[in-house]
Amino acid sequence: MKPQRCPFCRSNVSLIDSARVYGQSYGFIYLCNAYPNCDARVGCHPGTIIALGTLANKELRRWRSLAHRKFDPLWQSGVFSSRQAAYKWLSKAMKLPLEKTHIAMFDVRQCQKAISLVKGFAMGRRSVKTKSTTHCQGELSCSTNRSQ
């Protein structure tokens, strides 16, 4: 959906070439008209004017980047069979409709929740794989070794 107003400063939003912000063109972006005072923006799908998500200011872009760094390895490493399967799990875990479960659409709180859920999921997987074994050498030396 084409953004009309900036959610951060309520200014209008314009579709522009990304070169205005990045110095070279990576395609179109929607940019808050109050730029550079308000740096809210969102990129577009390659070759289109379809927004990749919702407008984000610097803080929100940082949280989204962090969420992607935690979430993406779940599907990139094969923990889930596909990116879609990973987002389906996240949708259920966050109690959001699948069509609203995309990091590019999340606010800061949702990014924080996603990060927490992914960390919890990863910890749960580690504890399932972890086995505790006891190695004894004679009667005097026994140690517990945890393999992860």
PEVEN-V431620 format. One line per field, one symbol per residue. ss: DSSP state (H for helix, E for strand, L for the rest). phi: phi as a letter, one per 20 degrees, with the letter a starting at -180 (. if undefined). psi: psi as a letter, one per 20 degrees, with the letter a starting at -180 (. if undefined). A space follows every 10 residues. Layout:
ss=???
phi=???
psi=???
//
This chain:
ss=LLLLELLLLL LEEEEEELHH HHLLLLLEEE EELLLLLLLL EEEELLLLLL ELLLLELHHH HHHHHHHHHH HHHHHHLLLL LLHHHHHHHH HHHHLLLHHH LLHHHLLHHH HHHHHHHHHH HHHHHHHHHL EEEEEEELLL EEEEEEEL
phi=.ffdcffecm ffccecffgf eenbedoece cffegefddf abfdggmcde ffadgcegff fffffffffe fggfefengd faffffffff gffelcfgfd dbgfdfegff ffffgfffff ffffffffef cdcddddmee ccbedddd
psi=pppgqpihij rrqqprpihh giiqpjaqqp ppijpigpkp rprqqpjrko qicrqpaggh hghgggghhg ghhghhijgq hrgghghggh gghilqqhij nphiiqaggh gggggggggg ggghhghhip qpqpppnaih opqpppp.
//
